[in-house]
Structures are given as C-alpha cells and as structure tokens.
Amino acid sequence: MTALQGIDTRLALARLLLISDTRGRAGDLEGFVDAALAGGVDIIQLRDQSASSADLLAALAMMRKISYRYQGLVSVFESGDLAREFDTDVLHLPSRGLTATAARAFLHEWAVIGRSCYSEADVDAALADPEVAYLTVGPVFGALGMPGHVPGLELVAYAAKAASHTVAGSKPWFAVGGITETNLDQVLAAGARRIAVSRAITKAIDPGAAATSLKRRLRDAWNDDPAMEKVVFDAFHSRSPFH
C-alpha cells in the first residue's frame, strides 16, 4: 500500500488541474474521472451550476474514491456549504464573494483554499492572504473571466514574477483559460509551470491520452527548469500550516 502524501505536498507537486462538470449528458463520469487521473491529472475540480446538491455530492464522492488510487485531489468550487457537507480537502473560490477567512469555517483543519485571479491586483491580494494556498491566473485565451479583463499572457508573466518558483515558500499557481496542446508552449514560455484546463480534456476523444500528453509536456518543462527542483525538494520538507 502506498502512503498517501499530505494535502499540501500533493498541491505543491501538482501540475495539471482539470475543471469538469458532472458529465450528466454523457453519463460517463466514473470512467472519465478514472481516465483523467490515470492520465496525469493531479487535481479535479467539480463545477456544474445545473446540478443539484445531491448530484454534486454523489459526483464528488465518486471522484474522491477514484482519486485515492492516484493520490489526486478533489476540489469543490465556491460553495462553503457543499465543502462542509463533503468535508472537502480543497475549496476553490472565485475572485469575488466569500472571503478565504470566512471559508475557513466550512473546512477541516488541513483543507486548502484556492482563489481565481483575473488581474494583477487579484494576484497580489491572493498572495498576501495567509488563508489562500494556491491561485489560478487567467484568462489566458478565450472569453473565460470577469468583464473588463482581457485575455492574454501578460497576467501569466506577472504571476511568474510575483510568485516566482525560485522563491522558497512561493504559492503554487495555475494558468487557466483556453489552454490547449496547440498554445501550451506560449503559456510555458510566459513562465507558467502549472495549468488548469477544461475542454482540452473534457472534449477530447480520449481524455486519458489528452491528460497524458499535457502532463508529459508539463513534466518536461519542470525537468528543464532548475528552479522546479527546489520546488519538489521543498514539497517533501514542507512545514506550512497546510501540512
């Protein structure tokens, strides 16, 4: 039996975050989740505004059961009540709404909180908030995001400096928004070493193969970046409050 790594260690080592709905139309959630995690997804975040609370809880329970086999993390999006009922390990908050401090009351002691960032001010605030353990930064491509925030690589480059991988204890962050196999090199060149995707895997003919390909390229980027060696070392020697 393989010992399960701590939540903070798994978060620090995570490279590929997948955002998925309950796949109600396809009816293949269990097989899809298994394929994605087997392919290399580290964190799977459930977002489905059309699903009932009961359906969300059932989906999350299935995701958790499967994730144990791969030491993956399962994330609730936005809802403190759902996070508490599921007893989640990860709660991801949008850029506006529930504060991370208020969200902490819904979570168990070792759970971690993520924050969506759409601007430099969002990034700065998330990095300064001791309750926020990781960030998503975007949108990089496409229309994802808040009104008035234009997609682009500039925010990725800003995050790469503000939360530099070379600085010990720097918070993990994931570039998000329209990232695919085709444009991934641009995202990596801008400084990202972690990404969050949805359609790149959820719309793939073979989700497992799509995850494997993305993960391989991220792994290569980590191996080619000397700074990431220290990130890996620090992950296994973490003394953060999320350990």
C-alpha positions in Angstrom: 0.0 0.0 0.0 1.3 3.4 -1.0 1.3 6.0 1.8 -0.9 9.0 0.9 1.0 12.2 0.7 -0.2 15.2 2.7 -2.6 17.7 1.0 0.0 20.5 0.9 2.6 18.2 -0.6 0.2 17.0 -3.3 -0.7 20.6 -4.0 2.9 21.7 -4.3 3.7 18.9 -6.7 0.5 19.4 -8.8 1.0 20.4 -12.4 -2.4 19.7 -14.1 -5.8 20.8 -12.7 -8.9 19.7 -14.5 -12.3 21.6 -14.3 -15.2 19.3 -15.1 -19.0 19.2 -14.7 -20.9 16.1 -13.7 -21.0 14.9 -17.3 -24.7 14.3 -16.9 -25.3 14.3 -20.7 -22.6 11.7 -21.4 -23.3 9.7 -18.3 -19.7 8.6 -18.1 -18.4 10.5 -15.1 -16.8 7.4 -13.4 -14.8 6.3 -16.4 -13.9 9.8 -17.4 -12.5 10.7 -14.0 -10.6 7.4 -13.8 -9.1 8.0 -17.3 -8.2 11.7 -16.5 -6.5 10.8 -13.2 -4.7 7.8 -14.7 -3.5 10.1 -17.5 -1.9 12.5 -15.1 -4.5 15.0 -13.7 -3.4 16.0 -10.2 -6.5 18.0 -9.1 -10.0 17.6 -10.4 -12.4 20.5 -9.6 -16.2 20.0 -10.0 -18.2 22.9 -11.4 -21.8 22.4 -12.5 -24.4 25.1 -11.9 -27.1 22.9 -13.4 -26.6 20.0 -11.0 -28.5 19.6 -7.7 -26.7 19.5 -4.4 -27.4 15.7 -4.2 -25.9 15.2 -7.7 -22.9 17.2 -6.8 -22.3 15.3 -3.6 -22.6 12.0 -5.4 -20.2 13.1 -8.1 -17.7 14.4 -5.5 -17.9 11.1 -3.5 -17.2 9.1 -6.7 -14.3 11.4 -7.6 -12.8 11.1 -4.1 -13.0 7.3 -4.2 -11.2 7.2 -7.6 -8.7 9.9 -6.6 -7.4 7.8 -3.7 -5.9 5.4 -6.2 -3.8 8.1 -7.8 -3.1 10.4 -4.8 -5.2 13.1 -6.6 -7.1 15.9 -5.0 -10.8 16.7 -5.5 -11.9 20.3 -5.3 -15.3 21.9 -4.5 -16.0 25.2 -6.3 -17.3 28.2 -4.4 -19.9 26.7 -2.1 -18.9 26.7 1.6 -22.0 24.6 2.4 -21.1 21.9 -0.1 -17.5 22.0 1.0 -18.6 21.3 4.6 -21.0 18.6 3.7 -18.5 16.8 1.5 -15.7 17.5 4.0 -13.5 18.6 1.1 -9.8 18.8 1.1 -9.8 21.7 -1.4 -12.2 24.6 -1.9 -11.7 26.9 -4.8 -13.1 30.4 -4.5 -14.0 32.9 -7.3 -12.3 36.2 -7.3 -15.3 37.9 -5.6 -17.7 36.7 -2.9 -16.8 34.5 0.1 -13.5 35.5 1.7 -10.9 32.9 2.4 -11.1 33.7 6.1 -14.8 33.2 6.1 -14.4 30.0 4.0 -12.1 28.5 6.6 -15.0 28.0 8.9 -16.5 25.5 6.5 -13.3 23.3 6.2 -11.5 20.8 8.2 -8.1 21.7 9.7 -5.9 20.5 6.8 -8.0 21.6 3.9 -6.6 24.2 1.4 -8.2 27.2 -0.3 -7.6 28.4 -3.9 -8.5 31.7 -5.4 -9.3 32.7 -9.0 -7.3 35.8 -10.1 -8.2 37.9 -13.1 -5.9 40.9 -12.6 -2.6 41.9 -11.0 -4.5 43.2 -8.0 -6.2 39.9 -7.6 -2.8 38.1 -7.7 -1.3 40.5 -5.2 -4.3 40.0 -2.8 -4.3 36.2 -3.1 -0.5 36.1 -2.4 -0.9 38.3 0.6 -3.8 36.3 2.1 -2.5 33.7 4.5 -5.6 31.6 4.1 -5.1 31.2 0.3 -2.8 28.3 -0.5 -2.9 28.5 -4.4 -4.1 30.6 -7.3 -5.4 30.3 -10.8 -4.4 33.0 -13.1 -6.2 34.0 -16.3 -7.9 34.0 -18.6 -5.0 33.3 -20.9 -7.0 32.6 -24.0 -10.7 32.8 -24.9 -13.5 34.5 -23.0 -13.2 33.0 -19.5 -13.0 35.6 -16.8 -14.6 38.7 -15.4 -16.0 41.6 -17.6 -13.3 44.1 -18.3 -10.4 41.7 -18.0 -8.9 41.0 -21.4 -7.4 37.5 -22.1 -3.6 37.4 -22.6 -0.3 36.2 -21.4 0.6 39.4 -19.6 -1.0 38.2 -16.3 0.8 34.9 -16.5 4.1 36.8 -16.9 3.1 39.0 -13.9 2.4 35.9 -11.7 5.6 34.3 -12.8 7.5 37.3 -11.2 5.1 37.9 -8.2 5.0 34.2 -7.2 8.4 33.1 -8.6 9.2 29.4 -8.4 12.7 30.4 -7.3 11.4 31.9 -4.0 11.1 29.4 -1.2 7.5 29.0 0.0 6.0 30.7 -3.0 2.4 29.7 -3.5 1.6 27.4 -6.4 -0.4 29.0 -9.2 -2.0 27.6 -12.3 -2.5 29.4 -15.6 -6.1 28.9 -16.8 -8.4 29.8 -19.7 -8.5 28.2 -23.1 -5.1 26.4 -22.8 -4.7 23.5 -25.2 -1.9 21.4 -26.7 -1.6 24.0 -29.5 -0.9 27.0 -27.3 0.7 25.4 -24.3 4.2 26.4 -25.4 3.2 30.1 -25.2 2.0 29.6 -21.7 5.2 27.8 -20.6 7.3 30.5 -22.2 5.4 33.2 -20.2 6.5 31.4 -17.0 3.7 29.0 -16.1 4.7 25.6 -14.8 1.2 24.5 -13.8 -2.1 24.8 -15.8 -5.8 24.3 -15.3 -7.8 23.1 -18.3 -11.3 22.0 -19.1 -12.2 21.4 -22.7 -8.6 20.3 -23.6 -9.6 17.1 -21.7 -13.4 17.1 -21.3 -13.9 17.5 -25.1 -11.1 15.1 -26.1 -12.0 11.9 -27.9 -9.6 10.1 -25.5 -9.5 12.1 -22.2 -6.8 9.9 -20.7 -4.5 10.4 -23.7 -5.1 14.1 -23.7 -4.2 14.3 -20.0 -1.1 12.2 -20.5 0.1 14.4 -23.3 -0.4 17.6 -21.3 1.2 16.1 -18.2 4.2 15.0 -20.2 4.8 18.4 -21.6 4.5 19.9 -18.1 6.9 17.3 -16.7 9.4 18.2 -19.4 9.1 21.9 -18.5 9.7 21.1 -14.9 12.7 19.0 -15.7 14.2 21.7 -17.9 13.7 24.4 -15.3 16.3 24.2 -12.5 14.0 26.2 -10.1 11.5 23.4 -10.1 14.0 21.0 -8.5 13.8 23.1 -5.4 10.0 23.2 -5.6 10.0 19.4 -5.5 12.5 19.3 -2.6 10.6 21.8 -0.6 7.3 19.9 -1.2 8.6 17.0 0.8 10.0 19.1 3.6 7.1 21.4 4.0 6.3 22.9 7.4 3.4 25.0 6.1 0.2 25.4 8.1 -1.5 23.2 5.5 0.8 20.2 6.2 
